[in-house]
Amino acid sequence: ESFFSKTLLEKIEERLKKKEGVIILQNRRGFATQIYCVECGQIETCDNCSISLVYHINENTLHCHYCGFVKEAPPACNHCGSPHLKYFGTGTERVEDELAYYFPNAVLERIDSDAISKKGNLGTILSNFKSGVIDILVGTQMVAKGMDFPRVTLVGVISAETNLWLPDFRADERTFQLLTQVSGRAGRSKIEGEVVIQTQNDKHFVLQKVLQNDYDGFYKKEILDREHRGYPPFMRLAVIEAKDKEEKKALGAMKEFYNELLAFKKYLKITSPTSAVIARLKGEYRFQIVLKTDRVTDPSGSILRKAISESFMRFNRKTKIKDIKIFFDIDPQSIL
């Protein structure tokens, strides 16, 4: 079953007949974002990270997009031996593959970090698309970044809600920004443009505001949500993270650090040590503490920095845990 809606396919066909340009955004690389066994439910995961591997059909390989780990796609489940494997999720390779099936006479090009690293010249691809040599451009967020294509009259977005699922306080903001940017690629000349957004959640506030081109409406709700949940710009944040190949060491270090931070609990909101969203990355286990201070009482972040530096010095003097990696990120762009 195709993941392209009938509406989007019909609109692509209309544009191709008129020799107009089409951009399709799918903000995930690869062919399928997961391979899992129908019999036992086992998912192919990275040997170094607690993350599922992405299937790349052209090389028949599985890739980790976090650490670079690559292995051949298995013919059967590595857990139970069943040959019944299912490919789930959609990446740019699969989008390109399906478009080639539906529109065999169209000239397609894919731009994402995988394709560009192999084919090289991004400038040539963009120039050919602008001049009409290429009919359809498929890509990740690279296709949304400040490019001017007067002949583009249709932008299609696949799986628009994907990034909204991320447990990060900037997820809504980033999704709104990306979809607004890519929507702006259509209709940049005298010919009217159109944007088709495919989603399983068309009632989501962010997607509604993108469709309405309502930045003010989005901002008003987002800023209220940030204030209610205690996130920037109302609070200052810091993330303290311990990493180690031994899970026990990383967790132990964060527990000790947490105990030192408690001396500042009058001035800070301090979360207990928890496993990071991606709990294991590049072979190392990750545990985090999130700190918050109010910008009214700590406008410069001096209390936050003092709490971290003094707690770190005391931790170093007392701890018996050797060679542990501790990282600090003040005013982080993400807490993933």
N, C-alpha and C positions, 0 to 999 in steps of 0.2 A: 504494500500500500504506500502510495506517495505521501510525503510530508508536505508537498506543495498543494495549496488549495486550488480548486477549480478556478476561482476568481483570479488568483495571481497568475496562473498559467495562461489564462485567456488574455490578460493584460500584457503579459510578456509577448505573446504572439502578435497582438495589435502593434506594439512598438517595433517589433522586428520587421513587420510589413511596411512600416513607415520609415524604416532605416534610422530609428531613434535609439538612443543609448539606454541601457538598463543596468542598474547596480543592485546586487543582492548581498545583503549583510547577514552573515552567520558568525557570531563572535566566539566560535570554537574551531580550533584546527582539527585536522584528521578526518577520518571517515565515520567512525563510531566512537562514542565517548566511553563505552563499556563493552566488554565481552563477558557474558555470564552463561553458566551451564544450566540448561533447562531441567536436568535431572536433580542436581544437588544444590543449585543456587549459588555455587561458588563464583566469585568475580575475580578476574585477573587483576592483581594489584602489583605495584612496584615493589621490588626487592628492598629498596632503600627508603621508601616513603609510604605513609598510610594513605595512599591515593590510588584510584583505579587507573589502569593503563588505557591509552587511547589507541585505537586501531587505525593504521595507515594502510590503505588498500594497495597503493601503488608498489610498495615494497613488501607487502604482506608481513608487516612488523607491528609490534606494540611499543608505544613510546610513553615515557613519563615526561610531561611538560614542565616538571619542577626540577628534576635533577639530571635529566638527559639520558636516563637508563633506557636501553633498547633491547628487545629480544624478538625472535621469530614468533609469529602467531602460531599457537598450538593447533594441531589437527583435532585434538580431543581434550577434554577437561583434565587438567593436571591433578585434580583431587580425586575424582571417581572414575576417570577413563571414558566417560560418555562422549560420543562424537557430536552430540546435540548441543551445539553452542549457538547462542543468539547474540546478535549485534544490536546494541541499544544506544539511542542518542544520535545526534546529527552533528557532523563537523563540515568544514568547508569542502573537503574532498568529496563527501557524499552529495553535497549540493551541486558541485560541478558535475559529478557523474550523472545525476538525475537530469540536469539541464541538457546535457549532451544527448541523453536518451529522448527527451521530449522535443528538442530542437537540434536535430543532427546537422542542419545546414548553417547553424549560427556559429560564429567565431567566439569562443569562450576563453577567458583568462582568469586565473585565480591569483590573488595577491594576499599572502599571509607570510609569516616569517619562514615557514617551511618552503614554500614555493620560491620566494625571493632568494633564499640562500642557495637554491639549486640553479635557478634560471638567471640569477644575477640582475640585470639592468631593470630596475623598477621604473626609471625614467622613460625607457623605450616602451614599456607596457602602457604606461599612462598616456604617452604621446600617441600611440596607436589607437587607444580607446578614444581619446579626444578627437582624433581625425576620422574615426569611423571604421578603421581596419578591424577593430575588436567590437563585437556587438554587445556582449554581456560581461560585466566585471563582477566576479564573486570574491568576497574577502571578509576578513575580520575587521576590527575597528580601524585598520589602516585605510579602508575606503572612505572613512568619515572625516578624515583630517584635512580640512581646509583646501580641498581640491575643487577646481572650477571646471565643470564639464557642461557647456551650454547645450549640448545635444542630448543630455540625460533628461528624460521625461518620466521615468518610472524608477522608484526605489522600493525594493521588497525587503522586508525584515523577517527572518526566520527565527522562531523561538525567542520572541522579544522579551519574555519574562525571565530568561535564564539567570541573569545577574541579580535579579531581585531576590533570589533565594539565598544569596550569600549572607552569612551571619556577620555583617559588617555595617557600622553606622552610616557609611557613605554609599551603601548599595543603591538606594533610591536616587540619590544625587547623580551618581555615575551613570545609571541607566537613563535617566532623563537627559543628561548631557549628551550621551552617545546617540540616542535615538533622535534627538533634536538636531545634532550635527549631521547625521546621515540623511535625515529628511531634507535638510537644506541643500543637498546635492541635486535634487530634482527641481526642474522648472527655473533654471537660472538664466534663461533667455526669454524671448517673447512667447515661446511655446509653453503652455501651461503644463506643470508637472503634477505627478500623483505619487502618493506613498501608500503602500499596502503593508500593514503590520499583522503578522500571524502570531497568535498567542492562544494559550489554553485558559487565560485569565483576563478576558477583555474588560472586566469591571475594575481592574486594579487602578487605584488612584493615579499612579505615575503614568500609566499608559493612556489613561483618559486625558491627562493634562498635555501629553505629547500630541495627541490627536487634535486637541483644541488649541494647540500652540500657545498655551497659557502659562507662561513663566511665572507671572505674579501669583497665580493661584497655587502653583506648585511650591513656590518659595514660602508663601504664608503657612501652608500646612507643614512643610518640612521644618521650618524654623520653630513652630510650636511643638512638633514631635521631639526635636533636639532638646528644647528647653525642658520638656516633661521628662525625658529619659536621662537628662544630665550629660549631654554631649556637646562638643564644640558647636557654636562659638561661646556657649555659656559656661562651659567647664574646660579646664586644661586637663589634658590626658598625658599619661606616660605608661609605657609598657615595659616591664622588666621580664626578661626571658632567660631561662637556663637551658643549655643544650648539652647533651652527652650521648655517647653510644650506649651507656647503661641507663636504663629508665630510672632505676632506684637512685642513682647519683643526681640526676637532673631534678627529680622531685624533691629529694632531700635538701638540695641547695636552695630551692625556692621556699621550702618550709622554714629553713633557717633565716633566709633573707626576710621573709614575712614577719618573723618574730622580732627582727630588728626594726622593721618599719612601724610596728605597733606603738613605738615611742611617739610617733607623730599622728596618732589616730584622731587627736582633737582637730587637726587641720586638714586631714586627708580622708577621702573615701578609699578604702583598701580592699580589694577582692582577695579571697583566699586563693592559694595556688591552684591552678587548673591546667589541664592538658590543653595545648593549643588546638585550634580547629583542625589543622593538619598536624596530627600528634607526632608523626615521625617524618623527618625531612632530610634527605641526603644521608640516611643512615643514622641520624641523631634524633633522640627523643626530645620533645620541646614542652616545657611547662612555663606558664606565664602568671604574672600578677599585673593587674591594671590599677593605676592610681588616678584619682581625680581631685582637682582643687577648683574652687569657685573663682571665676575671673574677677569677681567683685573684691574678694578678700586677698586674692593672690594674682593681681593683674599681670605682673611681669614673670610669674612662674618661679620666683625666687624660693618660695617655701617648698615647692615641688622638687626643685633641684637640690636644695639643702637636705631634704629628707632622703633623697636617693644617695647623695654623696656620703652623708654621715652614716647611713645604714650600711652602705657598701664597705666603708672603712671598718666598721665594727664586725661585719660579717667576715671580712678577710682576716681580722685578728683572731676570731674565735673558731672559724670552721676547720674541720679536719678533712673535709672533702678536697681532694687534690685535682688540679688541672681541669676544673670545670669552666665552661664558657658562659659568661654572663653578659647580656646585651641590654642596653637602655635605649629606648626610643621615646623622646619627649615631643609632644604634639605630633603623634604618628598620623600618617595618611590613611592607615588601615590598621585594624587590630586582628587580622587573620594570621 
